[in-house]
Structure formats: C-alpha cells, structure tokens
Amino acid sequence: MTQKTINKLAENLNRLINEEIHQLESPVERAMALVGDKYSFQIIQILSHFGRQRFVELEAQVTGISPRTLSARLKHLERYGLILRQQYPTIPPKVEYELTDKGQAMKPILEALESWANEWFPYVPTR
C-alpha cells in the first residue's frame, strides 16, 4: 500500500468519524459511515457472538488492530449508540463493552452477510 493510499484512507476515516451521520441523504451511505470501516463490523460481530468484552479481549480478537484504532472505533460506535461502555471504579480500571439494542439489531444483518460471503466467497486456507 502506498503512502498516498494510506493518507487517503486516513482522510476518509476522519471524514466518517467527524461527519454527522444524519446529514447523509442515502441510507446506505449512513450505514457505511457507521460501520463501513475496516474494524467496526468485526467489533460488532465479536460482541454479538461473545457478549460483554473488555478492551484487551477485543484487541486480542480483532486481527491487526492497534490500541489507538480500537479506542477510536469503540468511541465512534458508542457515540452512535451501537455499543455501551461500562467503566468500573477499580484499580486497575475495568472497562467493558457490550451491544445496545440498536447494536443487537444488526445481528441478522451480520448473519446475512456471513451467509452471503460463505456462499459466494468461501474460505480457502492457504497451504
């Protein structure tokens, strides 16, 4: 990936993070602004399958994500009400994330996407 491509991706991600979702006319564009980046669908899928997770648990399950990016994605999903962040007053601090009802409503969408991908683009492990 070239530096120009990386910069363009970062620019698009920043636009999505900072743009007000409700100002987008197209429903597909609104949905993609919410979860169309590289990691949001994975985060939602993990929370959907495994329930409440701590930051380090999510970090271990999302391949290739940096702590900074995970933090940004979680804040974005929390901002739009797809996940709930629960912080406990302990030492060390304990923070857990779980799907809200709005996030849970994405479960059939994720299942349909998984079925579609498995049918048309099945996983073929490299040898």
Secondary structure, DSSP 8 states (H G I E B T S, - for coil): --HHHHHHHHHHHHHHHHS-GGG---HHHHHHHHH-STTHHHHHHHHHHH-SEEHHHHHHHSTT--HHHHHHHHHHHHHTTSEEEEEE--SS-EEEEEE-HHHHTTHHHHHHHHHHHHHHS------
